[in-house]
């Protein structure tokens, strides 16, 4: 079946080419498969949900806005009914975005809308909604020596609830504007443009290994006249920010996983320090903002 890749610490065998993921070599059975086929062949009745349709057996159907239909089941299979070339970036984006987030929920892994960066102390999470500046700040931090474990979808897994979660590798790719790329010495015209991104380009970086989370930064835009700064967060403010940034949260509820997900969010809110990071829009004082995050990697803020 196609090629083998590594994602979430698992072996993924795919009939859809996924050049965004590290190739996995050697023999072994797949933990997750991506196959081409027709989800319409599934006889299971679905109930319409806010983000996806869910069947009684936990199978999830995701409609891809004209790109295709994706059937996700058992935390181990993605069936793709493609209505665009299988190598199209938009199709791959659904496999590595919505479908992979549903796989996480089905496997009991928490998919956060965040970037995960590896430091000598452990993993720093940059949590934020679309447009918060996760990729731009991550580019500045990787330029200063941090490794990129995941971006956009940061999967968190607990093997021991007495300890903070592990951030698992997902897609080691940053979505950056041409201006941000030039800022870090990259030629935008040599990189693939991301569909529906307003001209952003994909910068692929060497994948960093999984690691234990040691701190979480919640990205907020600074108000006019404000300075880039960190301030501690706790309690309901942390829980509310985390919940807003759970990928496919409505689908988790439809799967009956709401209580389990909320328990994990509560654990994360208590197990590591959380910081509100006020940052200016665009590239203004980006290096100063990155320096604030680097202080966390040194155990100070």
C-alpha positions in Angstrom: 0.0 0.0 0.0 1.6 3.2 -1.2 4.2 4.5 1.2 4.8 4.3 5.0 5.2 7.4 7.2 5.6 8.3 10.8 3.0 10.4 12.7 1.8 10.4 16.3 4.6 7.9 17.0 2.8 5.4 14.8 3.3 3.8 11.4 0.9 5.2 8.8 0.6 3.4 5.5 -1.1 5.5 2.8 -2.3 5.3 -0.7 -2.4 9.1 -0.7 1.1 10.6 -1.0 1.9 12.6 2.2 5.3 14.3 1.6 4.7 16.5 4.6 5.4 13.4 6.9 8.7 11.7 7.6 9.1 8.4 5.6 9.2 5.3 7.7 11.4 2.4 6.6 11.5 -1.2 7.6 8.9 -4.0 7.9 6.0 -3.9 10.2 2.2 -3.7 10.4 0.5 -0.3 10.0 -1.1 1.3 13.0 -3.1 3.6 10.7 -4.0 3.2 7.0 -5.2 5.7 4.5 -7.0 4.1 1.6 -8.8 5.3 -1.5 -12.4 4.2 -1.8 -16.0 5.3 -1.6 -17.3 6.1 1.9 -20.7 5.9 0.3 -20.3 2.1 0.4 -20.5 2.3 4.2 -24.0 1.1 5.2 -23.8 2.6 8.7 -26.4 5.4 9.2 -24.9 8.7 10.3 -26.2 11.5 12.5 -25.3 15.0 11.3 -23.0 16.9 13.7 -21.6 20.4 13.9 -18.3 19.6 12.2 -18.7 16.0 11.0 -21.3 13.2 10.8 -21.0 10.4 13.4 -22.4 6.9 13.4 -23.4 4.8 16.4 -20.3 2.7 16.1 -18.0 5.8 16.3 -17.3 6.0 12.6 -16.9 9.7 11.6 -17.6 11.1 8.1 -15.9 14.4 7.2 -16.9 16.4 4.1 -14.0 18.2 2.5 -15.6 21.2 0.8 -15.5 19.7 -2.7 -12.1 18.1 -2.2 -13.5 14.7 -1.1 -15.2 12.7 1.6 -13.3 11.1 4.5 -14.5 8.2 6.6 -12.5 7.8 9.8 -13.0 4.7 11.9 -11.6 2.7 14.9 -8.7 5.1 15.3 -6.9 3.1 12.6 -8.4 3.8 9.2 -9.1 6.8 6.9 -11.0 6.0 3.7 -10.8 8.8 1.1 -13.3 9.4 -1.6 -11.3 11.9 -3.6 -12.9 14.4 -5.9 -9.6 16.0 -6.7 -6.2 14.5 -7.7 -4.9 12.5 -4.8 -1.6 14.4 -4.7 -3.5 17.8 -4.4 -2.4 19.8 -1.4 -6.0 20.5 -0.4 -6.7 16.8 -0.2 -3.6 16.1 1.8 -4.6 19.0 4.1 -7.8 17.2 5.1 -6.0 13.9 5.7 -3.4 15.6 7.9 -5.9 18.0 9.5 -9.5 17.0 10.2 -9.1 13.3 9.6 -5.9 13.0 11.7 -7.6 15.0 14.5 -10.5 12.5 14.5 -8.0 9.6 14.6 -6.6 11.3 17.7 -10.0 11.5 19.4 -10.8 7.8 18.5 -7.4 6.7 20.0 -7.8 8.8 23.2 -5.2 11.4 22.2 -5.9 15.1 22.7 -5.5 17.1 19.5 -4.7 20.7 20.4 -4.6 23.6 17.9 -1.0 24.5 18.9 2.6 24.3 17.9 4.9 22.1 19.9 8.6 23.1 20.2 11.4 21.0 21.7 13.8 22.7 24.1 16.4 21.2 26.4 13.9 21.3 29.3 11.0 19.7 27.3 8.2 20.8 25.1 6.8 24.3 25.0 3.3 24.6 23.5 2.1 27.7 21.7 -1.7 27.5 21.8 -3.8 29.8 19.7 -6.6 30.0 17.2 -5.9 30.6 13.4 -4.1 33.9 12.9 -2.7 34.0 16.4 0.9 33.8 15.0 1.9 30.3 16.0 3.9 29.6 12.8 5.6 33.0 12.7 6.7 32.8 16.3 7.7 29.1 15.8 9.9 30.1 12.9 11.7 32.6 15.1 12.2 30.0 17.8 13.4 27.3 15.5 15.9 29.8 14.1 17.2 30.1 17.7 17.7 26.4 18.1 14.4 24.9 19.2 13.0 21.9 17.3 9.6 21.6 15.7 7.6 18.6 17.0 4.2 19.6 15.6 2.4 22.6 14.3 -1.3 23.3 13.9 -2.2 19.9 15.3 -0.3 19.1 18.5 -1.3 15.6 19.8 -0.9 15.1 23.5 -0.9 11.7 25.2 -0.8 10.6 28.8 0.8 7.3 29.7 1.0 8.3 33.4 -1.6 10.9 34.6 0.8 11.7 37.5 3.0 13.3 35.0 2.5 15.9 32.2 1.6 14.7 28.8 3.9 13.8 25.9 3.6 15.9 22.8 3.7 13.5 19.9 5.1 14.4 16.4 2.6 15.3 13.8 3.4 17.5 10.7 6.8 19.3 11.0 5.7 22.2 8.8 5.3 25.9 9.3 2.8 28.1 7.3 4.5 31.4 6.7 3.9 34.6 4.8 6.5 35.6 2.2 7.6 38.4 4.4 8.2 36.1 7.4 10.1 33.7 5.2 12.4 36.4 3.9 12.9 37.6 7.5 14.5 34.2 8.2 16.5 33.8 5.0 14.1 31.7 2.9 13.1 32.4 -0.7 9.3 32.2 -0.8 9.2 31.4 -4.5 11.0 28.2 -3.9 8.4 26.9 -1.5 4.9 25.4 -2.2 1.9 27.8 -1.7 -0.7 26.5 0.7 -4.3 26.4 -0.8 -6.7 28.9 0.9 -4.0 30.5 3.0 -3.8 33.9 1.5 -0.4 33.3 -0.1 1.3 31.6 2.8 4.0 29.0 1.9 4.9 25.7 3.5 8.3 25.5 5.2 9.2 21.9 6.1 11.7 21.4 8.9 13.5 18.3 10.3 11.1 16.6 12.8 12.0 16.8 16.4 11.2 13.8 18.7 8.3 13.6 21.2 8.8 15.0 24.6 7.1 15.9 27.9 5.3 19.2 28.0 6.9 21.7 30.5 5.0 24.9 29.8 2.1 26.3 27.7 1.9 29.8 26.2 -1.5 31.0 25.1 -1.1 33.5 22.3 -3.1 36.8 22.5 -2.7 39.9 20.3 -1.4 42.9 22.2 -3.7 45.9 22.5 -2.6 49.2 21.0 0.2 50.7 23.0 1.0 47.4 24.7 4.4 45.7 24.9 5.1 42.1 24.2 5.0 40.3 27.6 4.2 37.2 29.5 1.7 37.0 32.4 0.7 33.9 34.4 -2.7 32.3 33.7 -4.6 29.8 35.9 -8.0 28.5 36.7 -11.0 28.9 34.3 -9.0 31.2 32.0 -6.7 28.3 31.2 -9.5 25.8 30.8 -11.5 28.1 28.5 -8.5 28.8 26.3 -7.6 25.1 26.1 -11.2 24.1 25.3 -11.4 26.7 22.5 -8.3 25.1 20.9 -9.3 21.4 21.0 -9.5 20.4 17.3 -12.9 18.8 16.4 -14.3 19.5 19.9 -17.9 19.1 18.7 -17.0 15.7 17.1 -15.4 14.6 20.4 -18.8 15.5 22.1 -20.7 13.5 19.4 -18.4 10.6 20.0 -19.2 10.7 23.7 -15.6 11.7 24.6 -16.5 15.1 26.1 -15.9 14.1 29.8 -12.6 12.3 28.9 -11.4 15.3 26.9 -12.4 17.7 29.6 -10.6 15.6 32.2 -7.4 15.8 30.2 -7.7 19.5 29.8 -8.1 19.8 33.6 -5.0 17.7 34.0 -3.0 19.9 31.6 -4.2 23.1 33.3 -2.7 21.8 36.6 0.4 19.9 35.6 2.4 22.7 34.0 2.6 26.4 34.2 0.5 28.4 31.8 1.3 31.9 30.4 -0.6 34.5 28.4 1.8 35.7 25.8 0.9 39.2 24.5 2.4 39.7 21.0 2.2 42.4 18.5 0.7 41.6 15.1 2.9 40.8 12.1 6.6 40.8 12.5 6.8 43.8 14.9 9.2 43.0 17.7 9.2 39.4 16.8 12.7 38.7 18.2 11.7 40.3 21.5 8.6 38.1 21.7 10.7 35.0 20.9 13.2 35.9 23.7 10.3 35.9 26.2 9.5 32.3 25.2 13.1 31.3 25.3 13.2 32.4 29.0 10.7 29.7 29.7 13.0 27.1 28.2 15.6 28.2 30.7 13.2 27.8 33.6 12.6 31.5 34.1 10.0 34.1 32.9 
